[in-house]
Amino acid sequence: MLRFASVAAITAMLMVPAVAHDFTVGALKIGHPWARATPKGASIGGGYMTVTNTGTTPDRLVSGASVVSKSFEVHEMSMDNGVMKMRMLPKGLEIKPGETVTFKPGGYHVMFIGLDHQLMQGQRFKATLQFEHAGKVDVDFVVEGLGAMKADSPAHDDMPGMKIK
Ligand SMILES: [Cu+2]
């Protein structure tokens, strides 16, 4: 009896349709926004996602805001005298027509500056992305593990994560 029940439970879990964690504004599609868990006391955190421009004209991620931080910046990582450095992009980042830009650790990313609490794996929080032409869009960031390199926790499939706000 037990054996049958556990097989049924596993099958049922596999049957749960993965609800896409994508957002759309104008011709832009934002895929799987995620953030890394932060160490205790950290005041900054990184955010990642993909942005696809399905339109025929360029657009630009120029700024944003989040419910977990005082400010939000768009950054790039670049080599400077053999040292990997991050730099704020004052004019934001262009998304060319037909292009997908991947924000990922070690590359382009957004920064949550002035965190008001520690980000913990499995949490989700609201942020607003501001694009030059498409305008504003509210998204949910899912918090992955400390040092995560990509978004792969169950919370990402909209299973019940601990919503911060
Ligand atoms: Cu940065």
Backbone and ligand atoms as CSV (ligand in chain L), in Angstrom:
chain,resi,resn,atom,element,x,y,z
A,1,MET,N,N,0.843,-1.195,0.000
A,1,MET,CA,C,0.000,0.000,0.000
A,1,MET,C,C,0.882,1.249,0.000
A,2,LEU,N,N,1.870,1.261,0.923
A,2,LEU,CA,C,2.760,2.423,1.044
A,2,LEU,C,C,3.471,2.656,-0.280
A,3,ARG,N,N,3.984,1.566,-0.884
A,3,ARG,CA,C,4.782,1.675,-2.114
A,3,ARG,C,C,3.938,2.350,-3.190
A,4,PHE,N,N,2.660,1.928,-3.342
A,4,PHE,CA,C,1.792,2.487,-4.384
A,4,PHE,C,C,1.573,3.968,-4.127
A,5,ALA,N,N,1.323,4.307,-2.839
A,5,ALA,CA,C,1.020,5.699,-2.480
A,5,ALA,C,C,2.202,6.602,-2.854
A,6,SER,N,N,3.446,6.158,-2.527
A,6,SER,CA,C,4.599,7.043,-2.787
A,6,SER,C,C,4.787,7.204,-4.287
A,7,VAL,N,N,4.544,6.134,-5.072
A,7,VAL,CA,C,4.680,6.266,-6.530
A,7,VAL,C,C,3.651,7.268,-7.027
A,8,ALA,N,N,2.439,7.183,-6.475
A,8,ALA,CA,C,1.373,8.088,-6.908
A,8,ALA,C,C,1.755,9.518,-6.568
A,9,ALA,N,N,2.323,9.704,-5.359
A,9,ALA,CA,C,2.685,11.057,-4.921
A,9,ALA,C,C,3.750,11.618,-5.860
A,10,ILE,N,N,4.756,10.796,-6.201
A,10,ILE,CA,C,5.833,11.274,-7.074
A,10,ILE,C,C,5.260,11.632,-8.437
A,11,THR,N,N,4.404,10.764,-8.950
A,11,THR,CA,C,3.810,11.028,-10.265
A,11,THR,C,C,3.027,12.322,-10.225
A,12,ALA,N,N,2.254,12.512,-9.161
A,12,ALA,CA,C,1.436,13.727,-9.048
A,12,ALA,C,C,2.339,14.947,-9.064
A,13,MET,N,N,3.473,14.880,-8.347
A,13,MET,CA,C,4.388,16.037,-8.305
A,13,MET,C,C,4.916,16.313,-9.706
A,14,LEU,N,N,5.206,15.260,-10.443
A,14,LEU,CA,C,5.777,15.444,-11.796
A,14,LEU,C,C,4.738,16.026,-12.718
A,15,MET,N,N,3.467,15.807,-12.346
A,15,MET,CA,C,2.415,16.277,-13.259
A,15,MET,C,C,2.180,17.763,-13.113
A,16,VAL,N,N,2.677,18.380,-12.024
A,16,VAL,CA,C,2.387,19.809,-11.803
A,16,VAL,C,C,2.964,20.604,-12.966
A,17,PRO,N,N,2.121,21.291,-13.709
A,17,PRO,CA,C,2.668,22.035,-14.860
A,17,PRO,C,C,3.575,23.156,-14.360
A,18,ALA,N,N,4.700,23.283,-14.992
A,18,ALA,CA,C,5.608,24.388,-14.614
A,18,ALA,C,C,5.017,25.692,-15.126
A,19,VAL,N,N,4.609,26.549,-14.218
A,19,VAL,CA,C,4.031,27.836,-14.601
A,19,VAL,C,C,5.189,28.769,-14.948
A,20,ALA,N,N,5.135,29.311,-16.164
A,20,ALA,CA,C,6.266,30.145,-16.608
A,20,ALA,C,C,6.424,31.344,-15.676
A,21,HIS,N,N,7.614,31.669,-15.427
A,21,HIS,CA,C,7.972,32.809,-14.568
A,21,HIS,C,C,8.484,33.908,-15.490
A,22,ASP,N,N,7.620,34.287,-16.473
A,22,ASP,CA,C,8.008,35.326,-17.440
A,22,ASP,C,C,7.076,36.515,-17.306
A,23,PHE,N,N,7.572,37.655,-17.751
A,23,PHE,CA,C,6.787,38.887,-17.717
A,23,PHE,C,C,6.966,39.581,-19.063
A,24,THR,N,N,5.939,40.320,-19.474
A,24,THR,CA,C,5.994,41.008,-20.769
A,24,THR,C,C,5.611,42.469,-20.618
A,25,VAL,N,N,6.334,43.347,-21.291
A,25,VAL,CA,C,5.964,44.757,-21.398
A,25,VAL,C,C,6.304,45.202,-22.810
A,26,GLY,N,N,5.267,45.688,-23.516
A,26,GLY,CA,C,5.477,46.052,-24.918
A,26,GLY,C,C,6.050,44.863,-25.676
A,27,ALA,N,N,7.154,45.106,-26.400
A,27,ALA,CA,C,7.772,44.033,-27.195
A,27,ALA,C,C,8.834,43.275,-26.407
A,28,LEU,N,N,8.924,43.552,-25.118
A,28,LEU,CA,C,9.973,42.936,-24.302
A,28,LEU,C,C,9.436,41.790,-23.463
A,29,LYS,N,N,10.228,40.703,-23.414
A,29,LYS,CA,C,9.869,39.540,-22.594
A,29,LYS,C,C,10.966,39.348,-21.557
A,30,ILE,N,N,10.575,39.357,-20.298
A,30,ILE,CA,C,11.538,39.201,-19.207
A,30,ILE,C,C,11.395,37.783,-18.674
A,31,GLY,N,N,12.507,37.029,-18.722
A,31,GLY,CA,C,12.445,35.636,-18.314
A,31,GLY,C,C,13.141,35.378,-16.984
A,32,HIS,N,N,12.391,34.671,-16.113
A,32,HIS,CA,C,12.951,34.134,-14.868
A,32,HIS,C,C,13.826,35.079,-14.047
A,33,PRO,N,N,13.300,36.208,-13.615
A,33,PRO,CA,C,14.134,37.048,-12.738
A,33,PRO,C,C,14.517,36.292,-11.455
A,34,TRP,N,N,15.794,36.308,-11.117
A,34,TRP,CA,C,16.239,35.630,-9.891
A,34,TRP,C,C,17.353,36.411,-9.228
A,35,ALA,N,N,17.505,36.172,-7.957
A,35,ALA,CA,C,18.554,36.838,-7.185
A,35,ALA,C,C,19.284,35.772,-6.382
A,36,ARG,N,N,20.497,36.111,-5.945
A,36,ARG,CA,C,21.239,35.179,-5.098
A,36,ARG,C,C,20.905,35.473,-3.647
A,37,ALA,N,N,20.838,34.428,-2.813
A,37,ALA,CA,C,20.729,34.645,-1.377
A,37,ALA,C,C,21.933,35.477,-0.942
A,38,THR,N,N,21.767,36.272,0.097
A,38,THR,CA,C,22.871,37.116,0.555
A,38,THR,C,C,23.362,36.666,1.929
A,39,PRO,N,N,24.664,36.876,2.190
A,39,PRO,CA,C,25.170,36.560,3.528
A,39,PRO,C,C,24.539,37.501,4.561
A,40,LYS,N,N,24.496,37.066,5.815
A,40,LYS,CA,C,23.948,37.898,6.887
A,40,LYS,C,C,24.654,39.269,6.902
A,41,GLY,N,N,23.864,40.331,6.994
A,41,GLY,CA,C,24.453,41.665,7.104
A,41,GLY,C,C,24.862,42.297,5.786
A,42,ALA,N,N,24.733,41.556,4.653
A,42,ALA,CA,C,25.114,42.142,3.357
A,42,ALA,C,C,24.156,43.281,3.013
A,43,SER,N,N,24.689,44.368,2.443
A,43,SER,CA,C,23.828,45.509,2.099
A,43,SER,C,C,23.526,45.567,0.605
A,44,ILE,N,N,24.174,44.687,-0.182
A,44,ILE,CA,C,23.889,44.668,-1.617
A,44,ILE,C,C,23.630,43.239,-2.082
A,45,GLY,N,N,22.866,43.123,-3.174
A,45,GLY,CA,C,22.586,41.806,-3.749
A,45,GLY,C,C,22.492,41.914,-5.259
A,46,GLY,N,N,22.734,40.812,-5.962
A,46,GLY,CA,C,22.685,40.810,-7.418
A,46,GLY,C,C,21.402,40.195,-7.942
A,47,GLY,N,N,20.935,40.718,-9.073
A,47,GLY,CA,C,19.732,40.201,-9.710
A,47,GLY,C,C,20.001,39.841,-11.153
A,48,TYR,N,N,19.364,38.771,-11.645
A,48,TYR,CA,C,19.634,38.232,-12.974
A,48,TYR,C,C,18.320,37.853,-13.659
A,49,MET,N,N,18.357,37.776,-14.995
A,49,MET,CA,C,17.164,37.432,-15.765
A,49,MET,C,C,17.584,37.381,-17.227
A,50,THR,N,N,16.639,37.118,-18.120
A,50,THR,CA,C,16.875,37.332,-19.537
A,50,THR,C,C,15.881,38.388,-20.002
A,51,VAL,N,N,16.292,39.203,-20.968
A,51,VAL,CA,C,15.384,40.179,-21.580
A,51,VAL,C,C,15.457,39.990,-23.091
A,52,THR,N,N,14.311,39.675,-23.685
A,52,THR,CA,C,14.245,39.476,-25.129
A,52,THR,C,C,13.447,40.599,-25.770
A,53,ASN,N,N,14.015,41.194,-26.809
A,53,ASN,CA,C,13.316,42.259,-27.540
A,53,ASN,C,C,12.715,41.652,-28.806
A,54,THR,N,N,11.406,41.411,-28.767
A,54,THR,CA,C,10.746,40.786,-29.925
A,54,THR,C,C,10.335,41.836,-30.952
A,55,GLY,N,N,10.659,43.112,-30.686
A,55,GLY,CA,C,10.236,44.187,-31.574
A,55,GLY,C,C,11.260,44.465,-32.666
A,56,THR,N,N,11.053,45.601,-33.347
A,56,THR,CA,C,11.921,45.969,-34.465
A,56,THR,C,C,12.750,47.209,-34.163
A,57,THR,N,N,12.574,47.758,-32.941
A,57,THR,CA,C,13.371,48.935,-32.564
A,57,THR,C,C,14.088,48.647,-31.241
A,58,PRO,N,N,15.268,49.257,-31.042
A,58,PRO,CA,C,16.002,49.002,-29.799
A,58,PRO,C,C,15.263,49.561,-28.577
A,59,ASP,N,N,15.505,48.953,-27.425
A,59,ASP,CA,C,15.001,49.514,-26.172
A,59,ASP,C,C,16.150,49.442,-25.165
A,60,ARG,N,N,15.893,49.928,-23.934
A,60,ARG,CA,C,16.984,50.019,-22.976
A,60,ARG,C,C,16.452,49.851,-21.564
A,61,LEU,N,N,17.083,48.964,-20.774
A,61,LEU,CA,C,16.765,48.891,-19.348
A,61,LEU,C,C,17.516,50.031,-18.698
A,62,VAL,N,N,16.787,51.018,-18.218
A,62,VAL,CA,C,17.465,52.217,-17.724
A,62,VAL,C,C,17.523,52.280,-16.198
A,63,SER,N,N,16.526,51.708,-15.519
A,63,SER,CA,C,16.560,51.755,-14.051
A,63,SER,C,C,15.521,50.790,-13.485
A,64,GLY,N,N,15.266,50.894,-12.199
A,64,GLY,CA,C,14.276,50.037,-11.575
A,64,GLY,C,C,14.175,50.343,-10.103
A,65,ALA,N,N,13.413,49.517,-9.413
A,65,ALA,CA,C,13.253,49.668,-7.970
A,65,ALA,C,C,12.866,48.305,-7.422
A,66,SER,N,N,13.043,48.098,-6.133
A,66,SER,CA,C,12.605,46.831,-5.534
A,66,SER,C,C,12.086,47.092,-4.127
A,67,VAL,N,N,11.297,46.163,-3.615
A,67,VAL,CA,C,10.749,46.333,-2.274
A,67,VAL,C,C,11.770,45.961,-1.204
A,68,VAL,N,N,12.918,45.415,-1.616
A,68,VAL,CA,C,13.899,44.971,-0.623
A,68,VAL,C,C,15.094,45.907,-0.498
A,69,SER,N,N,15.199,46.914,-1.353
A,69,SER,CA,C,16.404,47.754,-1.319
A,69,SER,C,C,16.086,49.233,-1.521
A,70,LYS,N,N,17.013,50.078,-1.052
A,70,LYS,CA,C,16.833,51.527,-1.202
A,70,LYS,C,C,16.979,51.941,-2.671
A,71,SER,N,N,17.910,51.324,-3.375
A,71,SER,CA,C,18.081,51.702,-4.784
A,71,SER,C,C,18.401,50.485,-5.647
A,72,PHE,N,N,18.423,50.716,-6.928
A,72,PHE,CA,C,18.543,49.651,-7.928
A,72,PHE,C,C,19.433,50.195,-9.034
A,73,GLU,N,N,20.439,49.427,-9.459
A,73,GLU,CA,C,21.308,49.894,-10.539
A,73,GLU,C,C,21.511,48.803,-11.584
A,74,VAL,N,N,21.824,49.212,-12.785
A,74,VAL,CA,C,22.163,48.281,-13.863
A,74,VAL,C,C,23.686,48.264,-13.982
A,75,HIS,N,N,24.284,47.084,-13.919
A,75,HIS,CA,C,25.744,46.970,-13.888
A,75,HIS,C,C,26.274,46.047,-14.968
A,76,GLU,N,N,27.561,46.251,-15.261
A,76,GLU,CA,C,28.282,45.284,-16.089
A,76,GLU,C,C,29.549,44.867,-15.346
A,77,MET,N,N,30.061,43.698,-15.712
A,77,MET,CA,C,31.352,43.255,-15.167
A,77,MET,C,C,32.353,43.384,-16.305
A,78,SER,N,N,33.526,43.902,-15.985
A,78,SER,CA,C,34.543,43.956,-17.042
A,78,SER,C,C,35.927,43.791,-16.424
A,79,MET,N,N,36.853,43.312,-17.254
A,79,MET,CA,C,38.231,43.110,-16.808
A,79,MET,C,C,38.931,44.452,-16.799
A,80,ASP,N,N,39.577,44.775,-15.699
A,80,ASP,CA,C,40.326,46.021,-15.595
A,80,ASP,C,C,41.701,45.683,-15.028
A,81,ASN,N,N,42.753,45.742,-15.856
A,81,ASN,CA,C,44.106,45.348,-15.431
A,81,ASN,C,C,44.101,43.960,-14.810
A,82,GLY,N,N,43.393,43.039,-15.500
A,82,GLY,CA,C,43.405,41.661,-15.017
A,82,GLY,C,C,42.505,41.405,-13.823
A,83,VAL,N,N,41.780,42.430,-13.396
A,83,VAL,CA,C,40.869,42.266,-12.252
A,83,VAL,C,C,39.434,42.454,-12.737
A,84,MET,N,N,38.578,41.516,-12.369
A,84,MET,CA,C,37.156,41.619,-12.736
A,84,MET,C,C,36.520,42.706,-11.885
A,85,LYS,N,N,35.951,43.733,-12.546
A,85,LYS,CA,C,35.352,44.843,-11.803
A,85,LYS,C,C,33.921,45.055,-12.262
A,86,MET,N,N,33.086,45.496,-11.345
A,86,MET,CA,C,31.729,45.817,-11.801
A,86,MET,C,C,31.569,47.326,-11.872
A,87,ARG,N,N,30.730,47.735,-12.808
A,87,ARG,CA,C,30.595,49.159,-13.089
A,87,ARG,C,C,29.135,49.464,-13.364
A,88,MET,N,N,28.650,50.548,-12.771
A,88,MET,CA,C,27.270,50.949,-13.039
A,88,MET,C,C,27.180,51.482,-14.464
A,89,LEU,N,N,26.079,51.168,-15.151
A,89,LEU,CA,C,25.863,51.684,-16.503
A,89,LEU,C,C,24.899,52.859,-16.393
A,90,PRO,N,N,25.432,54.109,-16.395
A,90,PRO,CA,C,24.575,55.273,-16.160
A,90,PRO,C,C,23.427,55.405,-17.160
A,91,LYS,N,N,23.648,54.935,-18.415
A,91,LYS,CA,C,22.564,55.029,-19.407
A,91,LYS,C,C,21.804,53.714,-19.517
A,92,GLY,N,N,22.056,52.781,-18.599
A,92,GLY,CA,C,21.377,51.491,-18.645
A,92,GLY,C,C,21.964,50.599,-19.715
A,93,LEU,N,N,21.212,49.601,-20.115
A,93,LEU,CA,C,21.706,48.617,-21.070
A,93,LEU,C,C,20.746,48.455,-22.243
A,94,GLU,N,N,21.317,48.538,-23.457
A,94,GLU,CA,C,20.493,48.425,-24.664
A,94,GLU,C,C,20.123,46.969,-24.948
A,95,ILE,N,N,18.874,46.786,-25.393
A,95,ILE,CA,C,18.406,45.476,-25.851
A,95,ILE,C,C,18.032,45.658,-27.327
A,96,LYS,N,N,18.857,45.154,-28.226
A,96,LYS,CA,C,18.641,45.382,-29.660
A,96,LYS,C,C,17.434,44.568,-30.152
A,97,PRO,N,N,16.818,44.992,-31.273
A,97,PRO,CA,C,15.687,44.231,-31.821
A,97,PRO,C,C,16.100,42.795,-32.119
A,98,GLY,N,N,15.246,41.836,-31.712
A,98,GLY,CA,C,15.515,40.424,-31.989
A,98,GLY,C,C,16.550,39.803,-31.067
A,99,GLU,N,N,17.090,40.589,-30.154
A,99,GLU,CA,C,18.172,40.109,-29.283
A,99,GLU,C,C,17.641,39.669,-27.917
A,100,THR,N,N,18.343,38.685,-27.317
A,100,THR,CA,C,18.113,38.320,-25.921
A,100,THR,C,C,19.372,38.640,-25.135
A,101,VAL,N,N,19.229,39.490,-24.108
A,101,VAL,CA,C,20.365,39.779,-23.234
A,101,VAL,C,C,20.188,38.946,-21.966
A,102,THR,N,N,21.231,38.210,-21.625
A,102,THR,CA,C,21.182,37.401,-20.400
A,102,THR,C,C,21.956,38.096,-19.299
A,103,PHE,N,N,21.255,38.461,-18.247
A,103,PHE,CA,C,21.878,39.013,-17.047
A,103,PHE,C,C,22.265,37.810,-16.192
A,104,LYS,N,N,23.580,37.635,-15.936
A,104,LYS,CA,C,24.022,36.448,-15.204
A,104,LYS,C,C,25.239,36.763,-14.362
A,105,PRO,N,N,25.521,35.929,-13.344
A,105,PRO,CA,C,26.714,36.164,-12.513
A,105,PRO,C,C,27.965,36.259,-13.383
A,106,GLY,N,N,28.774,37.290,-13.109
A,106,GLY,CA,C,29.990,37.467,-13.894
A,106,GLY,C,C,29.774,38.305,-15.139
A,107,GLY,N,N,28.558,38.735,-15.387
A,107,GLY,CA,C,28.250,39.533,-16.580
A,107,GLY,C,C,27.339,40.694,-16.223
A,108,TYR,N,N,26.465,41.058,-17.162
A,108,TYR,CA,C,25.480,42.088,-16.852
A,108,TYR,C,C,24.599,41.609,-15.703
A,109,HIS,N,N,24.254,42.558,-14.818
A,109,HIS,CA,C,23.358,42.212,-13.712
A,109,HIS,C,C,22.716,43.480,-13.183
A,110,VAL,N,N,21.699,43.314,-12.354
A,110,VAL,CA,C,21.145,44.467,-11.666
A,110,VAL,C,C,21.561,44.348,-10.214
A,111,MET,N,N,21.613,45.473,-9.547
A,111,MET,CA,C,22.035,45.439,-8.141
A,111,MET,C,C,20.992,46.071,-7.247
A,112,PHE,N,N,20.707,45.362,-6.185
A,112,PHE,CA,C,19.828,45.867,-5.142
A,112,PHE,C,C,20.735,46.458,-4.074
A,113,ILE,N,N,20.691,47.782,-3.951
A,113,ILE,CA,C,21.645,48.468,-3.068
A,113,ILE,C,C,20.910,49.018,-1.851
A,114,GLY,N,N,21.490,48.731,-0.662
A,114,GLY,CA,C,20.807,49.156,0.566
A,114,GLY,C,C,19.683,48.183,0.903
A,115,LEU,N,N,20.070,46.878,0.989
A,115,LEU,CA,C,19.068,45.858,1.328
A,115,LEU,C,C,18.519,46.115,2.727
A,116,ASP,N,N,17.196,45.937,2.892
A,116,ASP,CA,C,16.692,46.158,4.258
A,116,ASP,C,C,16.594,44.848,5.043
A,117,HIS,N,N,16.931,43.725,4.391
A,117,HIS,CA,C,17.074,42.472,5.139
A,117,HIS,C,C,17.807,41.453,4.268
A,118,GLN,N,N,18.172,40.324,4.923
A,118,GLN,CA,C,18.915,39.283,4.217
A,118,GLN,C,C,17.999,38.590,3.206
A,119,LEU,N,N,18.516,38.303,2.012
A,119,LEU,CA,C,17.734,37.547,1.025
A,119,LEU,C,C,17.995,36.066,1.279
A,120,MET,N,N,16.917,35.279,1.424
A,120,MET,CA,C,17.054,33.868,1.748
A,120,MET,C,C,16.492,33.008,0.620
A,121,GLN,N,N,17.158,31.874,0.345
A,121,GLN,CA,C,16.723,30.993,-0.742
A,121,GLN,C,C,15.239,30.626,-0.606
A,122,GLY,N,N,14.522,30.660,-1.721
A,122,GLY,CA,C,13.110,30.288,-1.731
A,122,GLY,C,C,12.178,31.477,-1.574
A,123,GLN,N,N,12.717,32.628,-1.140
A,123,GLN,CA,C,11.869,33.819,-1.036
A,123,GLN,C,C,11.613,34.383,-2.428
A,124,ARG,N,N,10.572,35.214,-2.549
A,124,ARG,CA,C,10.302,35.974,-3.772
A,124,ARG,C,C,10.021,37.408,-3.382
A,125,PHE,N,N,10.427,38.346,-4.206
A,125,PHE,CA,C,10.119,39.727,-3.897
A,125,PHE,C,C,9.811,40.509,-5.163
A,126,LYS,N,N,9.036,41.557,-5.006
A,126,LYS,CA,C,8.596,42.374,-6.142
A,126,LYS,C,C,9.638,43.430,-6.492
A,127,ALA,N,N,9.782,43.664,-7.768
A,127,ALA,CA,C,10.628,44.751,-8.252
A,127,ALA,C,C,9.941,45.347,-9.479
A,128,THR,N,N,10.347,46.544,-9.825
A,128,THR,CA,C,9.833,47.191,-11.021
A,128,THR,C,C,11.006,47.495,-11.940
A,129,LEU,N,N,10.909,47.075,-13.198
A,129,LEU,CA,C,11.949,47.378,-14.186
A,129,LEU,C,C,11.462,48.545,-15.040
A,130,GLN,N,N,12.354,49.499,-15.318
A,130,GLN,CA,C,12.001,50.669,-16.133
A,130,GLN,C,C,12.739,50.604,-17.455
A,131,PHE,N,N,11.988,50.495,-18.558
A,131,PHE,CA,C,12.590,50.487,-19.894
A,131,PHE,C,C,12.330,51.837,-20.575
A,132,GLU,N,N,13.274,52.266,-21.398
A,132,GLU,CA,C,13.217,53.573,-22.032
A,132,GLU,C,C,11.933,53.753,-22.850
A,133,HIS,N,N,11.600,52.770,-23.680
A,133,HIS,CA,C,10.423,52.892,-24.544
A,133,HIS,C,C,9.237,52.076,-24.051
A,134,ALA,N,N,9.481,50.834,-23.624
A,134,ALA,CA,C,8.374,49.967,-23.211
A,134,ALA,C,C,7.754,50.423,-21.891
A,135,GLY,N,N,8.512,51.180,-21.088
A,135,GLY,CA,C,7.986,51.670,-19.817
A,135,GLY,C,C,8.272,50.732,-18.655
A,136,LYS,N,N,7.382,50.783,-17.657
A,136,LYS,CA,C,7.584,50.032,-16.413
A,136,LYS,C,C,6.888,48.675,-16.438
A,137,VAL,N,N,7.509,47.683,-15.757
A,137,VAL,CA,C,6.856,46.384,-15.574
A,137,VAL,C,C,7.203,45.845,-14.193
A,138,ASP,N,N,6.178,45.350,-13.488
A,138,ASP,CA,C,6.402,44.718,-12.185
A,138,ASP,C,C,6.769,43.257,-12.390
A,139,VAL,N,N,7.820,42.811,-11.713
A,139,VAL,CA,C,8.244,41.419,-11.819
A,139,VAL,C,C,8.477,40.847,-10.426
A,140,ASP,N,N,8.541,39.526,-10.374
A,140,ASP,CA,C,8.893,38.827,-9.135
A,140,ASP,C,C,10.281,38.248,-9.276
A,141,PHE,N,N,11.166,38.573,-8.340
A,141,PHE,CA,C,12.478,37.913,-8.312
A,141,PHE,C,C,12.385,36.738,-7.336
A,142,VAL,N,N,12.935,35.594,-7.765
A,142,VAL,CA,C,13.005,34.433,-6.880
A,142,VAL,C,C,14.426,34.332,-6.349
A,143,VAL,N,N,14.543,34.097,-5.060
A,143,VAL,CA,C,15.882,34.030,-4.462
A,143,VAL,C,C,16.421,32.604,-4.539
A,144,GLU,N,N,17.543,32.446,-5.204
A,144,GLU,CA,C,18.213,31.142,-5.313
A,144,GLU,C,C,19.307,31.076,-4.243
A,145,GLY,N,N,20.025,29.968,-4.225
A,145,GLY,CA,C,21.034,29.755,-3.181
A,145,GLY,C,C,22.192,30.736,-3.251
A,146,LEU,N,N,22.920,30.806,-2.137
A,146,LEU,CA,C,24.127,31.632,-2.053
A,146,LEU,C,C,25.098,31.142,-3.128
A,147,GLY,N,N,25.536,32.058,-4.019
A,147,GLY,CA,C,26.517,31.602,-5.005
A,147,GLY,C,C,25.909,30.853,-6.167
A,148,ALA,N,N,24.566,30.813,-6.243
A,148,ALA,CA,C,23.931,30.131,-7.381
A,148,ALA,C,C,24.411,30.750,-8.693
A,149,MET,N,N,24.555,29.914,-9.710
A,149,MET,CA,C,24.987,30.402,-11.016
A,149,MET,C,C,23.815,30.512,-11.984
A,150,LYS,N,N,22.681,29.866,-11.611
A,150,LYS,CA,C,21.510,29.985,-12.481
A,150,LYS,C,C,20.256,29.717,-11.676
A,151,ALA,N,N,19.129,29.982,-12.279
A,151,ALA,CA,C,17.843,29.865,-11.604
A,151,ALA,C,C,17.340,28.436,-11.762
A,152,ASP,N,N,17.375,27.649,-10.627
A,152,ASP,CA,C,16.841,26.293,-10.810
A,152,ASP,C,C,16.109,25.745,-9.600
A,153,SER,N,N,15.712,26.586,-8.626
A,153,SER,CA,C,15.015,26.006,-7.475
A,153,SER,C,C,13.539,25.834,-7.806
A,154,PRO,N,N,12.833,24.931,-7.123
A,154,PRO,CA,C,11.406,24.703,-7.359
A,154,PRO,C,C,10.604,25.992,-7.257
A,155,ALA,N,N,11.017,26.884,-6.327
A,155,ALA,CA,C,10.255,28.126,-6.154
A,155,ALA,C,C,10.109,28.836,-7.490
A,156,HIS,N,N,11.038,28.539,-8.401
A,156,HIS,CA,C,11.025,29.246,-9.681
A,156,HIS,C,C,9.837,28.866,-10.532
A,157,ASP,N,N,9.267,27.673,-10.251
A,157,ASP,CA,C,8.095,27.269,-11.039
A,157,ASP,C,C,6.819,27.713,-10.363
A,158,ASP,N,N,6.929,28.803,-9.601
A,158,ASP,CA,C,5.764,29.372,-8.944
A,158,ASP,C,C,5.133,28.460,-7.924
A,159,MET,N,N,5.942,27.451,-7.513
A,159,MET,CA,C,5.449,26.669,-6.360
A,159,MET,C,C,5.464,27.633,-5.176
A,160,PRO,N,N,4.721,27.378,-4.131
A,160,PRO,CA,C,4.614,28.376,-3.048
A,160,PRO,C,C,5.972,28.677,-2.433
A,161,GLY,N,N,6.561,29.865,-2.774
A,161,GLY,CA,C,7.782,30.324,-2.110
A,161,GLY,C,C,7.361,31.295,-1.027
A,162,MET,N,N,8.316,31.684,-0.214
A,162,MET,CA,C,7.996,32.603,0.874
A,162,MET,C,C,7.981,34.024,0.308
A,163,LYS,N,N,6.789,34.529,0.061
A,163,LYS,CA,C,6.730,35.862,-0.529
A,163,LYS,C,C,7.126,36.886,0.535
A,164,ILE,N,N,8.064,37.769,0.200
A,164,ILE,CA,C,8.506,38.765,1.182
A,164,ILE,C,C,7.432,39.840,1.280
A,165,LYS,N,N,7.132,40.430,0.082
A,165,LYS,CA,C,6.082,41.483,0.111
A,165,LYS,C,C,5.280,41.438,-1.169
L,1,CU,CU,CU,27.190,45.078,-9.636
